[in-house]
Amino acid sequence: MKQIAVVGAGSWGTALSMVLADNGCSVNLWSHRKEQAEEIQEKHTNAKYLPGISIPGGVSGTDSLSKALDGSEAVLLVVPAKSMREVLKRIRGLLKHPLLFIHGVKGIEPVTFKRMSEVICEEIPEELRRAVVVLSGPSHAEEVSLRHPTTVAVASKDSEAAKEAQNLFFNRYFRVYTNEDIVGVEIGGALKNIIALGAGISDGLGYGDNAKAALITRGLAEITRLGTKLGAHPLTFIGLTGMGDLIVTCTSVHSRNWRAGNLLGKGRKLENVLSHMGMVVEGVRTTEAAFALSKKINVEMPITEAIYQVLFEGKHPKDAVDELMGREKKDEIAALTESLSDKNSGKRQ
């Protein structure tokens, strides 16, 4: 029986713990809140994040990071992007042997604009990590916890590590593909949250399916432009962690980013929205990071810029939409084709 430490007991960390337990793994699920860890351990529930769901007995709750890691062969990180580096520093001081590091975090580190795999490699010495794998794709925790059919991808520079992660999670309701493009998988998973905010704003304004289809499609073009400039493979963005994740996040009430955007579109202020949500809305800080990064590396991202203006500059959502619609005429394919053939694009990793 494999022992896995899952760091982060939100809805996604809990759902993935259930998948691992269903596959015969012994899971130590870590929460920084003692009362939450005790609820998981004693009641086998996590009512705040997954109400009405019974957690398998193979999942143990703990608020001790040392206990969670002790004896584990792999660690699954499911914490907010802004907290990742701090958590990794704590983990580094507790490691006694090298682990497989897997993360399911869909975000970019604020200020540094680093992807989560980059943060892991910076904070965990090479001798203490066997490999780094990212798990991403169209997957609401609420549906995974109900064991509804779900398909995701795992990506790593180490193909054997990706296969190991695939074997850990693959089962009758949770299908897992491997992918070598860790840059594309991480960028797609993070930036789709920005477009989901936009889709929620559009719905909150009372616009219909036409507007949402445009946001998803042109949003994918923006994600692809930035991703390929950073070295991602363009085909990744028409797969599970690109278009797949965009569809599920932009069209479902399960999506906290869509829900936050919807409230913004209805006139609520950002501070009020975040307080109302009660959970981390990764798309907010990802918008800030992606906007700054796009300016730094000179990639055009008009939807991201518009959402940034709504979130951080007080622009009214309707004014942002009007400005997007009134932009200069363009050829649909030309800008994307130019970005894909850009000789200055980053080296694929």
N, C-alpha and C positions, 0 to 999 in steps of 0.2 A: 504494500500500500504506500503510495507516494504521499508525502506530507508537504503541504503548500501553505505559505503565509500570505494572507490577503490583507493589504494595508489600505484601509479606507472602508468604512462600513456604511456608506451611503447606499442609494438604491442600486447603482451599477455594481459596486463592490459586493453587495449582498447577493445580487442575482448571479454574478459570476462564481461566487462561492458555492451557490446551489448547484451550478453546472458541474463544478469540480467534484462536489460531494456525490452527485448522481453518478459520476464516473468512477467512484470508488476511492477518491482521494480523502485524506484526513486534512481538514482545513482549519487553520487558526485565523479567525477574522478579527483584525485589530480595529478598535475604535479609540479615539482620544477621549471619549466621554465614558466614564466608569458606569453610569446608569444604563447607557446603551449596550455596553459590553455585557453587563449582567442580564439585561433583558434577552439578548441573543442566546446567552449561555443557559439561562434558567427557563425561559418561556419559549425559546425557539421562534421568536418573532422579532420584527424590526418595524414596529407599528408606524413610526414617523415617516419612513421612506417607502415601505411596502406593506401598507395596511391590508390585513386579511390573509396574508401569506404565511404559511408554516415552513420554517427553515429546517432542512434535514438534520438529523442527529449527527451526521458527519461533520457539521460545522460547529466549532467551538468559539465562543466570544471571549475576548480578552482586551483589557486596556493596558497590558504590558507588552511593549514592542519586543522586548527581549524574549518573553515567553512565546510570542508569535513566531519569531525567527528560529528559535531553538529547535534543531533537528530537521528543519525544512530543506528541501532540495531546490525549491524555487520560490520567488517572491513575486506576487502580483500587486502592482501599485495602482491604486484607484483613488487618488487624492486630487484636490483642485490643483491646477497648473501652478498657481501662485505659491502653493505650499510645498511643491515637489522638492525643491532644493533643501529646504529646512528638514523635511522628513528624511531625505537621503543622508544628510549629515548625521542624523541620529542613528540611522541604520548602519552606516559605515563603522561607527564606534562599537557596534554589537556583533559584527560578523566574525565568525570563527573559521569559516571555510567559504570557497567561492560558490555563488548561487546563480541560477538562471534568473535574470531580471526580465519580467514581462510588465508592460504597462498598458492600461486601457484609458488613458487620459486624453481627452480631445481639447487641447488648448496649447497656447504658446506662452512661454514665460514672459511676463511683463519686463520691460526695460531692456533685457538682453536679446529678446526676440528668438530665443533658443527653442528648438523642438525638445520634447521630453527625453528622447533618446540621447540627445546631446548633453542634457543636464545630468542624466544618469552616468554617462561616461566621464563627465567632469568630476562628479562627486564620489563615485565608487571606483577605487583603483582596479586596474586590469586584473590583478592577481586575485581579486575578490568577486569578480563577475565572470561567469562562463560565457555569457553572451547577452545581448539585449534584443528583445522582441516587442513589437507593438501589436496590440489587438484592437481592431477597429472595424466599423461597418454599420449598416442600418439595423439598430438593435435597441429597442426600448426595454429598459430593465423590467418594467411592469409586465411586458409580454413574455420575456425570458423567464421570469419567476413563475409564470403560469405554464411554462414549458410549451409555448407556442412555437411553431417552426421559425427559425432565425438563421441567417447566414452572415458570416463575418469573414475577415481576412486577418492573417497574422503575417507580419513582415519582419525580416531581419537580414543583416548583411551575412549572417551565418545560416546557410540553408538547412543544416542539420538542426540548429536551434529552432528554426521556424517549424520544422517537422515535429520536433519534440513538443512544442506548444500546441500544434495542431492535434497531436495525439492526446494531450491533456484535456482538451476542451471538446473534441469531436464526439457527438452522440446522435441519437435518433432525432432530436429536435434542434440541435445546435450544430449546424454544418460549418466547417472551417476550411477555408482555402489558404494556401501559402502564397506569398508574394515577396519578391526580392527588393521591391522599391520602398524602402522604409521612409524615404523623404516624401514621396507622393502620398503614402498611406497616412502619415502624420499630418501633412498639410491639408489633405482633403478632409480628414476627421476634425481638424480644428476650425478651418475656415467655413465649413458648412454651417456652423453655428451663427456666423454673421448673417448669412443669407436667410437663415431661419428667423432671426430677429426681423429682417426686412419683410418676410412673408407674413409674420404676425402683425407687423405694423400695417401692411396692406389690408389684411383682413379687418383689423381694428378700424381702419378708415372706411370700411364698407365696400372696398373694391372686390372684384370677383375673380373667377378662375383665370381670365385672360392675364390680369396683372400678375397673379402668382406664377403662372407658367413662364411669363417673361422674366420674372425675378430669378426663378430657378435656372432657366437656360442661360441667361446672361451672367448670373452669379457663377455658374459652372465655368464660363469663359474666363472670368476674373481669377477664380481659383487656379485654373489651368495655367494662366499667364504667370502668376506668381510662383506656382509650384515648379514649372519647367525652368524658370529663371534660377531657381534654387537647386536644380539638378534632378528633378523628378521625371519619370517617364510619362509622356502625355496620355498613354492608354490607361494608366492607373485611374485617371479621373472620369472615365466612362464606366468604371467598375463599381464594386460594392462600396469602397471608401470614398468615392466621388459622387457620381450620380445617385447611387443607391442610398447613401447616407443623406444626401440632399432631399430626396423624395420623402423619406420617412420623417425627417426633422422639420421639413417645411409644411407638412400636410397633416400632422397629428397633434391632437390636444395633449398627448403624453409629453410632448416636447416642451421643456421649461423655457427654451429660447423662443419658441413660437408664442408661448403664453405671455412671456415678458414683452415681446414685441406687440402682441395684441393689446395689452394694457397701455403701452405707449401710444399706439394708434388711436386709442379711445381717449387720449388726453391726459393720462396719468404721468407724473414726473418720475424720473429714473429712480431717485432715492425711495420714493413711495413704492414703486414696482418691486425693487429688490427687497424691501422690507416685507412686502406682501408675499413674495415667493417663498421666503424662508429657506431656500436652497441656493447653492452657487449657480449663477447663470454665466457659464463660461464664455458665451458669445460677447458679453460686454467688454471684458478685458482683452479678449482676442481681437475685437474690432479695433481697440486702441493700439494693440501691438501690430496688427496687420497693416493698418493705415500708416503708422510710422515706418514700418519696414518697406512698404510699397514706395514711399517717398525716397527712402534711403537708396533703394536699388533701381529706382526709376521704372516702376511697373504701373500702368494705368489701371485703377480699380474704382470706377465712379460709384458703384453701388456701395462699396465699403466706405468710401469717403462720405457719401450722403448719410449713411447710418451713423458714422462717427460724428457728423455735425448734429444729428438729432440727439445722440447720447450725451455729447460733451460740450456742445456749443449752443444748445438751446434752440436749434432750428425746429420749426413746426414740421411734423411729418408730412403734411400735405404740400408744404413749400418744397421740401426735399424731393418729393415725387414729381412735382411740376418741373423742377430744374432738371431732373433726370430725363423726363420726357422731352424737354426742350433743347437737349444737347445737339450739337452740330450733326448733320447727316453723316452716316458712315456705311461702309460695306460690311456686311455681317461677318464674312470669313476673313477679310484681309488682315485685320488687326491680330486675330488669333494666329493665323498662319505666320505672320511676321514674328510673333513672339516665339513660336515653336521652332523657327529656323534661325533664331537669334544666335549669332556666333559667340555672343558674350554670355550665353546661358551657363549656369553653373555646371560643373562636372557631375555626372550622375554618380550616386554613391550606392 
